[in-house]
Amino acid sequence: MTLLESLVALVVFGLAALGFLEAFHTASRSTLDAAVWVQAVGYAEAAMEETKLGTGAADRSLTDALPPGFALEIEVRPWLGTDAIERITVTVALPGGGAFVLHRLQQRSP
């Protein structure tokens, strides 16, 4: 094998290795993004459950417990102008941009 063939083989192997490293980097970044989304879903579900219970402290207690970068907004309003059903909307803003929104209809408590 000549020196030129050896150099070409090294370049080919280097490009293949670079492709694998890029794939590993992309997989790692996707895993971290998925972890952030899982956290957001958890926060939204917790806020929804506290709001359904009607404790009135959902905004304060959960907002204080959120890690930096996350923001929580809870909105409760009548659905389609009726007083019997209310629509609960919980929005969790993510640190890198984007938001997870959770909606629920429930019968208004007397």
Secondary structure, DSSP 8 states (H G I E B T S, - for coil): --HHHHHHHHHHHHHHHHHHHHHHHHHHHHHHHHHHHHHHHHHHHHHHHHHHHT-S-HHHHHHHHS-TT-EEEEEEEESTT-SSEEEEEEEEE-TTS-EEEEEEEEE---
